[in-house]
Structures are given as C-alpha cells and as structure tokens.
Amino acid sequence: QEDEPRTEWRKVNFDAEDIGASIKGNPEELTFEINGITYKPFYETYGKHSVYLDVDLE
C-alpha cells in the first residue's frame, strides 16, 4: 500500500525457477513482503492507494 499515488509501477524481480523464494508471508496478519516492501490485501487498505507491480522474471 502507498501513502500517495505513484507515477509509475513498483518494479519487483522474481526468480523464474522459484517465484515463492522471493516472497515472504505472514498468514496470521495476511501480509506479504517482496524486496523489503510489505503488502496487504486490498480489503484492508481503505484510505490507501493500490500498488501495481511491474514484475520481471530472472
């Protein structure tokens, strides 16, 4: 989630052989982390802006 609108998509890189290795999750809080940034499901982000990802597979 972002505090203000972004002018471009947030870039993230994933390992094409094991995408899950690039993502850490906390199922109890329904959050996940990619490249040090924490993301939450859309239904918990009222008052925030949606995040759009530009995904690159390495």
PDB file with SEQRES, HELIX, SHEET and CRYST1 records, atoms N, CA, C and O in Angstrom:
SEQRES   1 A   58  GLN GLU ASP GLU PRO ARG THR GLU TRP ARG LYS VAL ASN          
SEQRES   2 A   58  PHE ASP ALA GLU ASP ILE GLY ALA SER ILE LYS GLY ASN          
SEQRES   3 A   58  PRO GLU GLU LEU THR PHE GLU ILE ASN GLY ILE THR TYR          
SEQRES   4 A   58  LYS PRO PHE TYR GLU THR TYR GLY LYS HIS SER VAL TYR          
SEQRES   5 A   58  LEU ASP VAL ASP LEU GLU                                      
HELIX    1 AA1 ILE A   19  SER A   22  5                                   4    
HELIX    2 AA2 PHE A   42  GLU A   44  5                                   3    
SHEET    1 AA1 2 ARG A  10  PHE A  14  0                                        
SHEET    2 AA1 2 LEU A  53  LEU A  57  1                                        
SHEET    1 AA2 3 ILE A  23  ASN A  26  0                                        
SHEET    2 AA2 3 THR A  31  ILE A  34 -1                                        
SHEET    3 AA2 3 ILE A  37  TYR A  39 -1                                        
CRYST1    1.000    1.000    1.000  90.00  90.00  90.00 P 1           1          
ATOM      1  N   GLN A   1       0.849  -1.179   0.000  1.00  0.00           N  
ATOM      2  CA  GLN A   1       0.000   0.000   0.000  1.00  0.00           C  
ATOM      3  C   GLN A   1       0.885   1.229   0.000  1.00  0.00           C  
ATOM      4  O   GLN A   1       1.993   1.212   0.536  1.00  0.00           O  
ATOM      5  N   GLU A   2       0.402   2.262  -0.587  1.00  0.00           N  
ATOM      6  CA  GLU A   2       1.165   3.500  -0.716  1.00  0.00           C  
ATOM      7  C   GLU A   2       0.418   4.626  -0.015  1.00  0.00           C  
ATOM      8  O   GLU A   2      -0.812   4.651  -0.012  1.00  0.00           O  
ATOM      9  N   ASP A   3       1.158   5.553   0.576  1.00  0.00           N  
ATOM     10  CA  ASP A   3       0.542   6.705   1.234  1.00  0.00           C  
ATOM     11  C   ASP A   3       0.030   7.734   0.239  1.00  0.00           C  
ATOM     12  O   ASP A   3      -0.854   8.527   0.563  1.00  0.00           O  
ATOM     13  N   GLU A   4       0.578   7.728  -0.966  1.00  0.00           N  
ATOM     14  CA  GLU A   4       0.147   8.659  -2.012  1.00  0.00           C  
ATOM     15  C   GLU A   4       0.266   7.955  -3.358  1.00  0.00           C  
ATOM     16  O   GLU A   4       0.962   6.946  -3.467  1.00  0.00           O  
ATOM     17  N   PRO A   5      -0.405   8.474  -4.383  1.00  0.00           N  
ATOM     18  CA  PRO A   5      -0.337   7.822  -5.695  1.00  0.00           C  
ATOM     19  C   PRO A   5       1.093   7.822  -6.238  1.00  0.00           C  
ATOM     20  O   PRO A   5       1.838   8.784  -6.049  1.00  0.00           O  
ATOM     21  N   ARG A   6       1.463   6.746  -6.906  1.00  0.00           N  
ATOM     22  CA  ARG A   6       2.769   6.662  -7.573  1.00  0.00           C  
ATOM     23  C   ARG A   6       2.582   7.031  -9.034  1.00  0.00           C  
ATOM     24  O   ARG A   6       1.510   6.826  -9.602  1.00  0.00           O  
ATOM     25  N   THR A   7       3.626   7.573  -9.637  1.00  0.00           N  
ATOM     26  CA  THR A   7       3.555   7.924 -11.054  1.00  0.00           C  
ATOM     27  C   THR A   7       3.988   6.765 -11.938  1.00  0.00           C  
ATOM     28  O   THR A   7       3.791   6.802 -13.153  1.00  0.00           O  
ATOM     29  N   GLU A   8       4.580   5.730 -11.334  1.00  0.00           N  
ATOM     30  CA  GLU A   8       4.974   4.554 -12.103  1.00  0.00           C  
ATOM     31  C   GLU A   8       4.764   3.299 -11.262  1.00  0.00           C  
ATOM     32  O   GLU A   8       4.623   3.371 -10.041  1.00  0.00           O  
ATOM     33  N   TRP A   9       4.744   2.166 -11.924  1.00  0.00           N  
ATOM     34  CA  TRP A   9       4.534   0.902 -11.226  1.00  0.00           C  
ATOM     35  C   TRP A   9       5.773   0.546 -10.418  1.00  0.00           C  
ATOM     36  O   TRP A   9       6.888   0.883 -10.815  1.00  0.00           O  
ATOM     37  N   ARG A  10       5.592  -0.126  -9.296  1.00  0.00           N  
ATOM     38  CA  ARG A  10       6.720  -0.563  -8.464  1.00  0.00           C  
ATOM     39  C   ARG A  10       7.353  -1.794  -9.119  1.00  0.00           C  
ATOM     40  O   ARG A  10       6.669  -2.781  -9.389  1.00  0.00           O  
ATOM     41  N   LYS A  11       8.661  -1.729  -9.372  1.00  0.00           N  
ATOM     42  CA  LYS A  11       9.372  -2.831 -10.020  1.00  0.00           C  
ATOM     43  C   LYS A  11       9.775  -3.885  -8.993  1.00  0.00           C  
ATOM     44  O   LYS A  11      10.293  -3.556  -7.927  1.00  0.00           O  
ATOM     45  N   VAL A  12       9.535  -5.150  -9.320  1.00  0.00           N  
ATOM     46  CA  VAL A  12       9.964  -6.270  -8.484  1.00  0.00           C  
ATOM     47  C   VAL A  12      10.581  -7.340  -9.379  1.00  0.00           C  
ATOM     48  O   VAL A  12      10.178  -7.515 -10.529  1.00  0.00           O  
ATOM     49  N   ASN A  13      11.555  -8.045  -8.839  1.00  0.00           N  
ATOM     50  CA  ASN A  13      12.220  -9.127  -9.560  1.00  0.00           C  
ATOM     51  C   ASN A  13      11.963 -10.441  -8.837  1.00  0.00           C  
ATOM     52  O   ASN A  13      12.073 -10.524  -7.614  1.00  0.00           O  
ATOM     53  N   PHE A  14      11.620 -11.459  -9.607  1.00  0.00           N  
ATOM     54  CA  PHE A  14      11.400 -12.790  -9.060  1.00  0.00           C  
ATOM     55  C   PHE A  14      12.327 -13.781  -9.750  1.00  0.00           C  
ATOM     56  O   PHE A  14      12.689 -13.606 -10.913  1.00  0.00           O  
ATOM     57  N   ASP A  15      12.702 -14.817  -9.021  1.00  0.00           N  
ATOM     58  CA  ASP A  15      13.448 -15.932  -9.586  1.00  0.00           C  
ATOM     59  C   ASP A  15      12.453 -16.767 -10.393  1.00  0.00           C  
ATOM     60  O   ASP A  15      11.508 -17.315  -9.825  1.00  0.00           O  
ATOM     61  N   ALA A  16      12.650 -16.868 -11.684  1.00  0.00           N  
ATOM     62  CA  ALA A  16      11.705 -17.581 -12.553  1.00  0.00           C  
ATOM     63  C   ALA A  16      11.597 -19.060 -12.197  1.00  0.00           C  
ATOM     64  O   ALA A  16      10.565 -19.681 -12.452  1.00  0.00           O  
ATOM     65  N   GLU A  17      12.639 -19.626 -11.618  1.00  0.00           N  
ATOM     66  CA  GLU A  17      12.626 -21.041 -11.244  1.00  0.00           C  
ATOM     67  C   GLU A  17      11.882 -21.291  -9.933  1.00  0.00           C  
ATOM     68  O   GLU A  17      11.378 -22.391  -9.704  1.00  0.00           O  
ATOM     69  N   ASP A  18      11.812 -20.268  -9.071  1.00  0.00           N  
ATOM     70  CA  ASP A  18      11.164 -20.426  -7.759  1.00  0.00           C  
ATOM     71  C   ASP A  18      10.625 -19.070  -7.298  1.00  0.00           C  
ATOM     72  O   ASP A  18      11.235 -18.410  -6.457  1.00  0.00           O  
ATOM     73  N   ILE A  19       9.497 -18.665  -7.842  1.00  0.00           N  
ATOM     74  CA  ILE A  19       8.924 -17.354  -7.522  1.00  0.00           C  
ATOM     75  C   ILE A  19       8.669 -17.215  -6.027  1.00  0.00           C  
ATOM     76  O   ILE A  19       8.869 -16.139  -5.464  1.00  0.00           O  
ATOM     77  N   GLY A  20       8.235 -18.280  -5.385  1.00  0.00           N  
ATOM     78  CA  GLY A  20       7.925 -18.237  -3.960  1.00  0.00           C  
ATOM     79  C   GLY A  20       9.114 -17.886  -3.083  1.00  0.00           C  
ATOM     80  O   GLY A  20       8.930 -17.371  -1.980  1.00  0.00           O  
ATOM     81  N   ALA A  21      10.331 -18.151  -3.546  1.00  0.00           N  
ATOM     82  CA  ALA A  21      11.524 -17.830  -2.761  1.00  0.00           C  
ATOM     83  C   ALA A  21      11.707 -16.322  -2.624  1.00  0.00           C  
ATOM     84  O   ALA A  21      12.401 -15.868  -1.714  1.00  0.00           O  
ATOM     85  N   SER A  22      11.100 -15.543  -3.508  1.00  0.00           N  
ATOM     86  CA  SER A  22      11.230 -14.084  -3.491  1.00  0.00           C  
ATOM     87  C   SER A  22      10.179 -13.413  -2.615  1.00  0.00           C  
ATOM     88  O   SER A  22      10.228 -12.201  -2.404  1.00  0.00           O  
ATOM     89  N   ILE A  23       9.224 -14.196  -2.102  1.00  0.00           N  
ATOM     90  CA  ILE A  23       8.105 -13.640  -1.342  1.00  0.00           C  
ATOM     91  C   ILE A  23       8.086 -14.247   0.055  1.00  0.00           C  
ATOM     92  O   ILE A  23       8.152 -15.466   0.212  1.00  0.00           O  
ATOM     93  N   LYS A  24       7.996 -13.389   1.068  1.00  0.00           N  
ATOM     94  CA  LYS A  24       7.842 -13.848   2.451  1.00  0.00           C  
ATOM     95  C   LYS A  24       6.433 -13.485   2.881  1.00  0.00           C  
ATOM     96  O   LYS A  24       5.950 -12.402   2.551  1.00  0.00           O  
ATOM     97  N   GLY A  25       5.766 -14.362   3.606  1.00  0.00           N  
ATOM     98  CA  GLY A  25       4.395 -14.083   4.004  1.00  0.00           C  
ATOM     99  C   GLY A  25       4.137 -14.307   5.471  1.00  0.00           C  
ATOM    100  O   GLY A  25       4.850 -15.058   6.137  1.00  0.00           O  
ATOM    101  N   ASN A  26       3.097 -13.638   5.974  1.00  0.00           N  
ATOM    102  CA  ASN A  26       2.628 -13.825   7.338  1.00  0.00           C  
ATOM    103  C   ASN A  26       1.138 -14.121   7.254  1.00  0.00           C  
ATOM    104  O   ASN A  26       0.330 -13.194   7.200  1.00  0.00           O  
ATOM    105  N   PRO A  27       0.757 -15.405   7.242  1.00  0.00           N  
ATOM    106  CA  PRO A  27      -0.650 -15.749   7.075  1.00  0.00           C  
ATOM    107  C   PRO A  27      -1.543 -15.279   8.213  1.00  0.00           C  
ATOM    108  O   PRO A  27      -2.741 -15.085   8.009  1.00  0.00           O  
ATOM    109  N   GLU A  28      -0.989 -15.090   9.411  1.00  0.00           N  
ATOM    110  CA  GLU A  28      -1.807 -14.620  10.534  1.00  0.00           C  
ATOM    111  C   GLU A  28      -2.226 -13.163  10.344  1.00  0.00           C  
ATOM    112  O   GLU A  28      -3.335 -12.783  10.720  1.00  0.00           O  
ATOM    113  N   GLU A  29      -1.349 -12.350   9.765  1.00  0.00           N  
ATOM    114  CA  GLU A  29      -1.663 -10.933   9.545  1.00  0.00           C  
ATOM    115  C   GLU A  29      -2.113 -10.658   8.119  1.00  0.00           C  
ATOM    116  O   GLU A  29      -2.464  -9.528   7.781  1.00  0.00           O  
ATOM    117  N   LEU A  30      -2.101 -11.699   7.275  1.00  0.00           N  
ATOM    118  CA  LEU A  30      -2.465 -11.564   5.860  1.00  0.00           C  
ATOM    119  C   LEU A  30      -1.634 -10.488   5.167  1.00  0.00           C  
ATOM    120  O   LEU A  30      -2.164  -9.652   4.435  1.00  0.00           O  
ATOM    121  N   THR A  31      -0.329 -10.523   5.407  1.00  0.00           N  
ATOM    122  CA  THR A  31       0.592  -9.608   4.738  1.00  0.00           C  
ATOM    123  C   THR A  31       1.665 -10.424   4.038  1.00  0.00           C  
ATOM    124  O   THR A  31       1.898 -11.583   4.380  1.00  0.00           O  
ATOM    125  N   PHE A  32       2.313  -9.814   3.060  1.00  0.00           N  
ATOM    126  CA  PHE A  32       3.454 -10.457   2.430  1.00  0.00           C  
ATOM    127  C   PHE A  32       4.482  -9.400   2.071  1.00  0.00           C  
ATOM    128  O   PHE A  32       4.160  -8.216   1.962  1.00  0.00           O  
ATOM    129  N   GLU A  33       5.728  -9.840   1.886  1.00  0.00           N  
ATOM    130  CA  GLU A  33       6.836  -8.925   1.647  1.00  0.00           C  
ATOM    131  C   GLU A  33       7.594  -9.339   0.393  1.00  0.00           C  
ATOM    132  O   GLU A  33       7.913 -10.512   0.197  1.00  0.00           O  
ATOM    133  N   ILE A  34       7.876  -8.348  -0.454  1.00  0.00           N  
ATOM    134  CA  ILE A  34       8.675  -8.558  -1.656  1.00  0.00           C  
ATOM    135  C   ILE A  34       9.723  -7.453  -1.683  1.00  0.00           C  
ATOM    136  O   ILE A  34       9.386  -6.272  -1.602  1.00  0.00           O  
ATOM    137  N   ASN A  35      10.987  -7.833  -1.797  1.00  0.00           N  
ATOM    138  CA  ASN A  35      12.091  -6.857  -1.860  1.00  0.00           C  
ATOM    139  C   ASN A  35      12.052  -5.861  -0.712  1.00  0.00           C  
ATOM    140  O   ASN A  35      12.360  -4.686  -0.911  1.00  0.00           O  
ATOM    141  N   GLY A  36      11.681  -6.304   0.485  1.00  0.00           N  
ATOM    142  CA  GLY A  36      11.685  -5.435   1.660  1.00  0.00           C  
ATOM    143  C   GLY A  36      10.472  -4.540   1.810  1.00  0.00           C  
ATOM    144  O   GLY A  36      10.411  -3.752   2.754  1.00  0.00           O  
ATOM    145  N   ILE A  37       9.502  -4.635   0.911  1.00  0.00           N  
ATOM    146  CA  ILE A  37       8.280  -3.824   0.970  1.00  0.00           C  
ATOM    147  C   ILE A  37       7.129  -4.717   1.426  1.00  0.00           C  
ATOM    148  O   ILE A  37       6.945  -5.811   0.894  1.00  0.00           O  
ATOM    149  N   THR A  38       6.351  -4.253   2.413  1.00  0.00           N  
ATOM    150  CA  THR A  38       5.217  -5.021   2.922  1.00  0.00           C  
ATOM    151  C   THR A  38       3.949  -4.659   2.157  1.00  0.00           C  
ATOM    152  O   THR A  38       3.664  -3.485   1.922  1.00  0.00           O  
ATOM    153  N   TYR A  39       3.198  -5.677   1.776  1.00  0.00           N  
ATOM    154  CA  TYR A  39       1.933  -5.508   1.054  1.00  0.00           C  
ATOM    155  C   TYR A  39       0.816  -6.137   1.870  1.00  0.00           C  
ATOM    156  O   TYR A  39       1.040  -7.094   2.611  1.00  0.00           O  
ATOM    157  N   LYS A  40      -0.398  -5.591   1.731  1.00  0.00           N  
ATOM    158  CA  LYS A  40      -1.577  -6.113   2.418  1.00  0.00           C  
ATOM    159  C   LYS A  40      -2.686  -6.328   1.394  1.00  0.00           C  
ATOM    160  O   LYS A  40      -2.686  -5.710   0.330  1.00  0.00           O  
ATOM    161  N   PRO A  41      -3.641  -7.218   1.724  1.00  0.00           N  
ATOM    162  CA  PRO A  41      -4.778  -7.408   0.820  1.00  0.00           C  
ATOM    163  C   PRO A  41      -5.548  -6.098   0.630  1.00  0.00           C  
ATOM    164  O   PRO A  41      -5.572  -5.251   1.523  1.00  0.00           O  
ATOM    165  N   PHE A  42      -6.169  -5.942  -0.522  1.00  0.00           N  
ATOM    166  CA  PHE A  42      -6.876  -4.704  -0.841  1.00  0.00           C  
ATOM    167  C   PHE A  42      -7.972  -4.363   0.159  1.00  0.00           C  
ATOM    168  O   PHE A  42      -8.201  -3.185   0.431  1.00  0.00           O  
ATOM    169  N   TYR A  43      -8.658  -5.364   0.715  1.00  0.00           N  
ATOM    170  CA  TYR A  43      -9.770  -5.051   1.607  1.00  0.00           C  
ATOM    171  C   TYR A  43      -9.308  -4.441   2.917  1.00  0.00           C  
ATOM    172  O   TYR A  43     -10.141  -3.911   3.653  1.00  0.00           O  
ATOM    173  N   GLU A  44      -8.020  -4.486   3.247  1.00  0.00           N  
ATOM    174  CA  GLU A  44      -7.510  -3.879   4.474  1.00  0.00           C  
ATOM    175  C   GLU A  44      -6.878  -2.516   4.224  1.00  0.00           C  
ATOM    176  O   GLU A  44      -6.313  -1.924   5.144  1.00  0.00           O  
ATOM    177  N   THR A  45      -6.960  -2.012   3.012  1.00  0.00           N  
ATOM    178  CA  THR A  45      -6.205  -0.805   2.683  1.00  0.00           C  
ATOM    179  C   THR A  45      -7.084   0.412   2.418  1.00  0.00           C  
ATOM    180  O   THR A  45      -6.680   1.309   1.678  1.00  0.00           O  
ATOM    181  N   TYR A  46      -8.252   0.460   2.995  1.00  0.00           N  
ATOM    182  CA  TYR A  46      -9.096   1.632   2.791  1.00  0.00           C  
ATOM    183  C   TYR A  46      -8.346   2.883   3.226  1.00  0.00           C  
ATOM    184  O   TYR A  46      -7.692   2.887   4.269  1.00  0.00           O  
ATOM    185  N   GLY A  47      -8.438   3.938   2.435  1.00  0.00           N  
ATOM    186  CA  GLY A  47      -7.714   5.166   2.737  1.00  0.00           C  
ATOM    187  C   GLY A  47      -6.299   5.167   2.181  1.00  0.00           C  
ATOM    188  O   GLY A  47      -5.573   6.149   2.334  1.00  0.00           O  
ATOM    189  N   LYS A  48      -5.903   4.079   1.541  1.00  0.00           N  
ATOM    190  CA  LYS A  48      -4.583   3.976   0.924  1.00  0.00           C  
ATOM    191  C   LYS A  48      -4.764   3.803  -0.573  1.00  0.00           C  
ATOM    192  O   LYS A  48      -5.887   3.668  -1.059  1.00  0.00           O  
ATOM    193  N   HIS A  49      -3.668   3.808  -1.296  1.00  0.00           N  
ATOM    194  CA  HIS A  49      -3.702   3.638  -2.746  1.00  0.00           C  
ATOM    195  C   HIS A  49      -3.233   2.237  -3.111  1.00  0.00           C  
ATOM    196  O   HIS A  49      -2.346   1.687  -2.458  1.00  0.00           O  
ATOM    197  N   SER A  50      -3.816   1.666  -4.141  1.00  0.00           N  
ATOM    198  CA  SER A  50      -3.427   0.340  -4.607  1.00  0.00           C  
ATOM    199  C   SER A  50      -2.001   0.365  -5.141  1.00  0.00           C  
ATOM    200  O   SER A  50      -1.511   1.398  -5.598  1.00  0.00           O  
ATOM    201  N   VAL A  51      -1.347  -0.783  -5.076  1.00  0.00           N  
ATOM    202  CA  VAL A  51       0.012  -0.918  -5.587  1.00  0.00           C  
ATOM    203  C   VAL A  51      -0.034  -1.777  -6.842  1.00  0.00           C  
ATOM    204  O   VAL A  51      -0.626  -2.857  -6.841  1.00  0.00           O  
ATOM    205  N   TYR A  52       0.586  -1.301  -7.901  1.00  0.00           N  
ATOM    206  CA  TYR A  52       0.685  -2.063  -9.136  1.00  0.00           C  
ATOM    207  C   TYR A  52       2.142  -2.440  -9.327  1.00  0.00           C  
ATOM    208  O   TYR A  52       3.033  -1.604  -9.176  1.00  0.00           O  
ATOM    209  N   LEU A  53       2.383  -3.706  -9.661  1.00  0.00           N  
ATOM    210  CA  LEU A  53       3.738  -4.216  -9.753  1.00  0.00           C  
ATOM    211  C   LEU A  53       4.146  -4.462 -11.195  1.00  0.00           C  
ATOM    212  O   LEU A  53       3.367  -4.987 -11.991  1.00  0.00           O  
ATOM    213  N   ASP A  54       5.363  -4.082 -11.520  1.00  0.00           N  
ATOM    214  CA  ASP A  54       5.998  -4.380 -12.798  1.00  0.00           C  
ATOM    215  C   ASP A  54       6.932  -5.555 -12.518  1.00  0.00           C  
ATOM    216  O   ASP A  54       8.029  -5.367 -11.992  1.00  0.00           O  
ATOM    217  N   VAL A  55       6.500  -6.761 -12.867  1.00  0.00           N  
ATOM    218  CA  VAL A  55       7.214  -7.983 -12.496  1.00  0.00           C  
ATOM    219  C   VAL A  55       8.211  -8.373 -13.582  1.00  0.00           C  
ATOM    220  O   VAL A  55       7.886  -8.401 -14.769  1.00  0.00           O  
ATOM    221  N   ASP A  56       9.440  -8.675 -13.143  1.00  0.00           N  
ATOM    222  CA  ASP A  56      10.490  -9.151 -14.035  1.00  0.00           C  
ATOM    223  C   ASP A  56      10.952 -10.506 -13.523  1.00  0.00           C  
ATOM    224  O   ASP A  56      11.296 -10.646 -12.349  1.00  0.00           O  
ATOM    225  N   LEU A  57      10.962 -11.505 -14.399  1.00  0.00           N  
ATOM    226  CA  LEU A  57      11.438 -12.838 -14.023  1.00  0.00           C  
ATOM    227  C   LEU A  57      12.892 -12.982 -14.447  1.00  0.00           C  
ATOM    228  O   LEU A  57      13.248 -12.729 -15.598  1.00  0.00           O  
ATOM    229  N   GLU A  58      13.721 -13.391 -13.504  1.00  0.00           N  
ATOM    230  CA  GLU A  58      15.147 -13.565 -13.803  1.00  0.00           C  
ATOM    231  C   GLU A  58      15.494 -15.027 -13.904  1.00  0.00           C  
ATOM    232  O   GLU A  58      16.650 -15.372 -14.150  1.00  0.00           O  
TER     233      GLU A  58                                                      
END                                                                             
